[in-house]
Amino acid sequence: MLVRLLAPVVVTGLVLNAAPAGAQAVTQHLALAADSNFMQLAGSLGLLQVKLGALAEKKGSSPVVREFGRRMVADYSRANGELAAGARAAAYPEPVMLREHKQILDRFIKTGRSSFDKKYMAAMIDQHGEAARLFRTEAEQGRVVSLRQVAARLLPTVQQHVSLATMTAGSIGADVTATAEGARPGSPGSDF
């Protein structure tokens, strides 16, 4: 009789004690998913920047746009190496370009040379603003140490890219209303 009365109490105690552990596991899983999301987005953005930078070197009408493209190829080639190393250290797969970024690249490949510079620089302001937010969040809240460290190391460079993109866009007469905290591609003020 006593066993029958205590059994529900024991089961309830086990369930209640397991709940915090279960909640902790869910929280940890979500945090690791955020790190994985950072790795996918940052890696894809980096790969996109190298390809778009090379395209800017070829299609850019203005010398400042071609120079900006050259710098993006150089800076993001280094950053992509750091991101890949961080991914390996955290046992994540190597970064690949996401479909949304492939679509952006395809649109720029099809963009005529006469409108390339302004569209490219407006997109660079938006994309680097997005990248700055992404890297800042990971540097402050990331759970995987290697990714948090990579994000913290690369954040100042990404922030410099926002400023450089804004200055370069302004020098060619492109829309510079988007800021580091500004619009995303596809939003008002963006050509994409």
C-alpha positions, 0 to 999 in steps of 0.5 A: 500500500505504501509503495502504491502511494509513494510511486506517484510522488517518486514519478512526479519528483523525477519529472519535476527534477528532469524538467530543469535539465530538459529545459537546460538541454533545449536552451543549450540546443537553441544556443548551439543552433544560433552558433550554427546559424552564424557559421552558415550566414557568415560563411556564406556572406564571406563567400558572396563578398569574394565573388561580388568583389571580383565582379566589381573589379571587372564590371565596376566603372569607377576606380573607387568601386573597383578598388573597393571590390579588390579590398573585399576579395582580399579581406574576405579571403582572409576572413573566410580562412578564419571562419573555416578554421573556426568551423573546423575547431567547432566541428561544423562543416565548411561554409558554403554559399546559401541559395539566397546569396547565390541569387544575389550573385546571379542578379549582379552577374546580370546587372549591366555595367552602366548601373552596376556601381550604384547597385553594388555599393548600395547592396554593400552598405546593406550587406555589411550592416547585416554582417556587422549585426551578425558578428556583434551578436555572435561575439557577445552571445555565442556559445562556441568559444572558437566561433565567438573568438573569430566573430570578435576578431573580425567584427572591427574589420566588418565595421570598417567595411560598413564605413568604407562602403558608405564613403565609396557609395557617397563618392559615386552618388549611390544611395547611402541612406542605409546604415550599419543598422539599416535596411536589408536587401529587399527592403525599401531603399535597397535595389535588391 
